[in-house]
Amino acid sequence: MNDTIAAVAASGGPIGIIRVSGAQAIGAVSAVFSPKNGSPLAEAASQKLVYGTLTDKSGNVIDCCYAVALHAPHTYTGETMAELQCHGSTAVLCAGLDALFAQGVRQAEAGEFTRRAFLN
């Protein structure tokens, strides 16, 4: 459980959510998300939505969306977490995951967020 994981947590509607959990969650999301207010996501209050742009590994804009930093231990998994709340199209969600994977985050296994919650 020392690695950082990501997966689509909600899709199929107008809004899709990419959930990230692990020690590098906020750092990985910060590498692909630029807040419009210019302040780093890591400095945002826990559980506060921040508006900005999601970019791919080449810096091309994928979507304008929200991100939220969730500081441990007050999270679902008990670990540091972050979420991207973007448009729910498959293309946007896949591109967002690919951008995170380029930052060293790996695909979560089925039930892994819940397993981490139980173990923590």
Backbone as CSV, one residue per row, in Angstrom:
resi,resn,N_x,N_y,N_z,CA_x,CA_y,CA_z,C_x,C_y,C_z
1,MET,0.815,-1.189,0.000,0.000,0.000,0.000,0.867,1.264,0.000
2,ASN,2.089,1.154,-0.488,2.958,2.322,-0.531,2.838,3.098,-1.826
3,ASP,2.089,2.569,-2.768,1.966,3.240,-4.055,0.699,4.085,-4.107
4,THR,0.608,4.880,-5.167,-0.551,5.744,-5.358,-1.388,5.164,-6.487
5,ILE,-2.689,5.088,-6.253,-3.600,4.446,-7.198,-4.645,5.437,-7.694
6,ALA,-5.221,5.126,-8.849,-6.289,5.962,-9.408,-7.277,5.091,-10.162
7,ALA,-8.513,5.575,-10.221,-9.558,4.893,-10.987,-10.714,5.861,-11.202
8,VAL,-11.509,5.554,-12.194,-12.736,6.310,-12.407,-13.714,5.871,-11.332
9,ALA,-14.209,6.831,-10.559,-15.133,6.529,-9.468,-16.582,6.767,-9.876
10,ALA,-16.799,7.578,-10.894,-18.158,7.840,-11.384,-18.058,8.228,-12.853
11,SER,-18.938,7.655,-13.647,-18.977,7.985,-15.077,-20.376,7.712,-15.598
12,GLY,-20.565,8.007,-16.862,-21.846,7.717,-17.483,-22.842,8.852,-17.395
13,GLY,-22.499,9.903,-16.713,-23.379,11.058,-16.592,-22.650,12.301,-17.061
14,PRO,-23.202,13.440,-16.756,-22.549,14.679,-17.197,-21.235,14.957,-16.457
15,ILE,-21.085,14.413,-15.251,-19.869,14.604,-14.465,-19.218,13.253,-14.220
16,GLY,-17.909,13.201,-14.385,-17.129,12.005,-14.085,-16.130,12.331,-12.994
17,ILE,-15.798,11.350,-12.192,-14.862,11.561,-11.090,-13.714,10.573,-11.214
18,ILE,-12.502,11.109,-11.149,-11.299,10.281,-11.072,-10.794,10.401,-9.648
19,ARG,-10.706,9.284,-8.963,-10.269,9.264,-7.561,-8.822,8.782,-7.498
20,VAL,-8.018,9.424,-6.655,-6.608,9.085,-6.493,-6.337,8.941,-4.998
21,SER,-5.611,7.902,-4.606,-5.315,7.675,-3.189,-3.888,7.192,-3.030
22,GLY,-3.229,7.711,-2.005,-1.848,7.331,-1.701,-1.037,8.560,-1.368
23,ALA,0.169,8.346,-0.910,1.006,9.444,-0.443,1.253,10.507,-1.501
24,GLN,1.308,10.128,-2.765,1.602,11.082,-3.842,0.350,11.574,-4.562
25,ALA,-0.830,11.347,-3.990,-2.083,11.691,-4.671,-2.175,13.163,-5.031
26,ILE,-1.956,14.041,-4.074,-2.085,15.478,-4.340,-0.985,15.940,-5.285
27,GLY,0.224,15.433,-5.128,1.316,15.795,-6.020,1.068,15.365,-7.451
28,ALA,0.537,14.159,-7.637,0.255,13.663,-8.986,-0.842,14.487,-9.649
29,VAL,-1.901,14.775,-8.897,-2.978,15.592,-9.454,-2.461,17.001,-9.741
30,SER,-1.639,17.531,-8.866,-1.084,18.873,-9.082,-0.243,18.944,-10.351
31,ALA,0.378,17.836,-10.742,1.207,17.814,-11.950,0.378,17.905,-13.228
32,VAL,-0.907,17.546,-13.145,-1.758,17.546,-14.349,-2.929,18.525,-14.249
33,PHE,-3.038,19.221,-13.127,-4.143,20.145,-12.891,-3.584,21.513,-12.505
34,SER,-4.031,22.553,-13.196,-3.589,23.917,-12.914,-4.764,24.745,-12.412
35,PRO,-4.780,25.122,-11.128,-5.865,25.949,-10.610,-5.891,27.318,-11.283
36,LYS,-7.080,27.808,-11.572,-7.238,29.131,-12.180,-6.838,30.246,-11.219
37,ASN,-6.926,29.992,-9.908,-6.584,31.038,-8.940,-5.080,31.173,-8.726
38,GLY,-4.285,30.304,-9.343,-2.838,30.392,-9.257,-2.218,29.792,-8.015
39,SER,-3.024,29.412,-7.052,-2.509,28.792,-5.826,-2.353,27.290,-6.030
40,PRO,-1.289,26.697,-5.498,-1.117,25.248,-5.628,-2.264,24.478,-4.972
41,LEU,-2.640,23.372,-5.579,-3.703,22.528,-5.020,-3.323,22.059,-3.612
42,ALA,-2.057,21.802,-3.375,-1.610,21.327,-2.061,-1.901,22.340,-0.957
43,GLU,-2.039,23.617,-1.317,-2.326,24.643,-0.321,-3.822,24.875,-0.117
44,ALA,-4.651,24.236,-0.931,-6.100,24.390,-0.786,-6.569,23.689,0.484
45,ALA,-7.593,24.229,1.077,-8.184,23.585,2.253,-8.713,22.214,1.868
46,SER,-8.602,21.277,2.796,-9.110,19.935,2.546,-10.600,19.999,2.226
47,GLN,-11.009,19.269,1.239,-12.399,19.119,0.818,-12.971,20.376,0.165
48,LYS,-12.108,21.272,-0.325,-12.566,22.478,-1.007,-12.342,22.321,-2.510
49,LEU,-13.412,22.472,-3.294,-13.282,22.381,-4.743,-12.485,23.556,-5.283
50,VAL,-11.599,23.252,-6.214,-10.771,24.265,-6.865,-10.978,24.124,-8.370
51,TYR,-11.276,25.235,-9.041,-11.518,25.226,-10.491,-10.203,25.416,-11.239
52,GLY,-10.048,24.692,-12.350,-8.843,24.832,-13.151,-8.886,23.997,-14.406
53,THR,-7.704,23.713,-14.962,-7.618,22.926,-16.195,-6.829,21.652,-15.962
54,LEU,-7.294,20.602,-16.603,-6.651,19.298,-16.593,-5.891,19.160,-17.897
55,THR,-4.608,18.807,-17.816,-3.794,18.687,-19.016,-3.198,17.289,-19.143
56,ASP,-2.854,16.930,-20.389,-2.204,15.638,-20.610,-0.703,15.771,-20.364
57,LYS,0.044,14.682,-20.592,1.478,14.696,-20.290,2.265,15.659,-21.167
58,SER,1.674,16.102,-22.288,2.324,17.081,-23.162,1.913,18.512,-22.850
59,GLY,1.006,18.690,-21.889,0.548,20.020,-21.518,-0.665,20.503,-22.283
60,ASN,-1.241,19.642,-23.119,-2.456,20.002,-23.861,-3.666,19.913,-22.937
61,VAL,-4.558,20.881,-23.024,-5.738,20.907,-22.155,-6.692,19.771,-22.523
62,ILE,-7.061,19.005,-21.532,-8.050,17.933,-21.687,-9.436,18.470,-21.372
63,ASP,-9.538,19.224,-20.259,-10.849,19.674,-19.791,-10.681,20.800,-18.772
64,CYS,-11.689,21.617,-18.644,-11.803,22.555,-17.531,-12.646,21.834,-16.486
65,CYS,-12.136,21.738,-15.272,-12.804,20.899,-14.277,-12.479,21.387,-12.868
66,TYR,-12.882,20.603,-11.906,-12.599,20.874,-10.500,-11.681,19.788,-9.955
67,ALA,-10.874,20.155,-8.980,-10.077,19.192,-8.227,-10.295,19.464,-6.755
68,VAL,-10.084,18.450,-5.965,-10.211,18.601,-4.512,-9.100,17.784,-3.852
69,ALA,-8.427,18.401,-2.891,-7.416,17.719,-2.092,-8.086,17.237,-0.808
70,LEU,-7.791,16.017,-0.438,-8.374,15.421,0.767,-7.226,14.925,1.637
71,HIS,-7.034,15.560,2.771,-5.872,15.275,3.603,-6.152,14.153,4.599
72,ALA,-5.208,13.222,4.690,-5.293,12.108,5.630,-5.265,12.662,7.055
73,PRO,-5.859,12.002,7.995,-6.528,10.709,7.898,-8.035,10.816,7.669
74,HIS,-8.532,12.006,7.413,-9.978,12.206,7.293,-10.452,12.013,5.854
75,THR,-10.181,10.825,5.320,-10.590,10.477,3.959,-11.190,9.082,3.965
76,TYR,-11.774,8.698,2.851,-12.388,7.368,2.761,-11.375,6.266,3.019
77,THR,-10.192,6.371,2.420,-9.190,5.317,2.571,-8.314,5.512,3.805
78,GLY,-8.377,6.689,4.422,-7.489,6.994,5.529,-6.149,7.530,5.052
79,GLU,-5.944,7.549,3.741,-4.716,8.053,3.128,-4.981,9.429,2.529
80,THR,-3.917,10.114,2.130,-4.069,11.336,1.363,-4.754,10.981,0.052
81,MET,-5.734,11.795,-0.337,-6.472,11.539,-1.572,-6.655,12.836,-2.344
82,ALA,-7.019,12.697,-3.608,-7.417,13.822,-4.436,-8.431,13.298,-5.433
83,GLU,-9.288,14.183,-5.893,-10.262,13.816,-6.928,-10.286,14.889,-7.998
84,LEU,-10.513,14.438,-9.211,-10.781,15.325,-10.341,-12.229,15.136,-10.711
85,GLN,-12.996,16.205,-10.748,-14.402,16.149,-11.121,-14.534,16.879,-12.445
86,CYS,-14.631,16.094,-13.516,-14.589,16.653,-14.861,-15.801,16.187,-15.669
87,HIS,-15.815,16.570,-16.942,-16.902,16.118,-17.802,-16.855,14.590,-17.886
88,GLY,-18.006,13.967,-17.954,-18.109,12.529,-17.801,-17.886,11.696,-19.044
89,SER,-17.385,12.262,-20.116,-17.173,11.462,-21.331,-16.031,10.471,-21.118
90,THR,-16.125,9.355,-21.783,-15.088,8.331,-21.698,-13.748,8.884,-22.152
91,ALA,-13.740,9.698,-23.191,-12.488,10.263,-23.710,-11.793,11.130,-22.665
92,VAL,-12.542,11.974,-21.977,-11.964,12.853,-20.961,-11.438,12.033,-19.788
93,LEU,-12.215,11.089,-19.316,-11.803,10.278,-18.167,-10.572,9.430,-18.486
94,CYS,-10.531,8.841,-19.660,-9.366,8.033,-20.060,-8.127,8.902,-20.207
95,ALA,-8.275,10.080,-20.801,-7.140,10.988,-20.955,-6.641,11.465,-19.589
96,GLY,-7.561,11.717,-18.670,-7.180,12.118,-17.315,-6.408,11.016,-16.603
97,LEU,-6.892,9.785,-16.715,-6.171,8.660,-16.114,-4.797,8.498,-16.741
98,ASP,-4.701,8.584,-18.067,-3.410,8.461,-18.740,-2.424,9.518,-18.255
99,ALA,-2.902,10.739,-18.045,-2.040,11.807,-17.543,-1.517,11.457,-16.143
100,LEU,-2.377,10.887,-15.304,-1.954,10.472,-13.968,-0.990,9.297,-14.023
101,PHE,-1.244,8.354,-14.924,-0.344,7.203,-15.060,1.046,7.661,-15.477
102,ALA,1.125,8.715,-16.278,2.420,9.270,-16.692,3.173,9.871,-15.498
103,GLN,2.464,10.139,-14.407,3.070,10.680,-13.184,3.460,9.577,-12.195
104,GLY,3.317,8.320,-12.603,3.698,7.204,-11.745,2.569,6.602,-10.935
105,VAL,1.371,7.117,-11.120,0.198,6.548,-10.453,-0.191,5.277,-11.213
106,ARG,-0.685,4.290,-10.508,-1.113,3.066,-11.203,-2.622,2.890,-11.105
107,GLN,-3.155,2.078,-12.011,-4.583,1.754,-12.026,-4.942,0.975,-10.767
108,ALA,-5.970,1.404,-10.081,-6.439,0.685,-8.897,-7.061,-0.638,-9.307
109,GLU,-6.849,-1.638,-8.502,-7.508,-2.927,-8.712,-8.952,-2.824,-8.240
110,ALA,-9.777,-3.732,-8.692,-11.177,-3.749,-8.262,-11.242,-3.884,-6.743
111,GLY,-11.952,-2.981,-6.091,-12.126,-3.020,-4.643,-10.948,-2.517,-3.838
112,GLU,-9.932,-1.977,-4.498,-8.721,-1.588,-3.769,-8.927,-0.380,-2.858
113,PHE,-9.758,0.580,-3.257,-10.029,1.718,-2.375,-10.687,1.232,-1.087
114,THR,-11.629,0.327,-1.198,-12.311,-0.211,-0.024,-11.371,-1.063,0.822
115,ARG,-10.495,-1.835,0.187,-9.514,-2.627,0.934,-8.595,-1.706,1.750
116,ARG,-8.156,-0.616,1.137,-7.303,0.324,1.857,-8.076,0.970,3.013
117,ALA,-9.337,1.281,2.792,-10.159,1.856,3.856,-10.254,0.885,5.037
118,PHE,-10.479,-0.388,4.746,-10.614,-1.398,5.789,-9.304,-1.564,6.549
119,LEU,-8.197,-1.649,5.822,-6.909,-1.870,6.459,-6.427,-0.659,7.253
120,ASN,-6.831,0.511,6.836,-6.419,1.710,7.578,-7.380,2.006,8.712
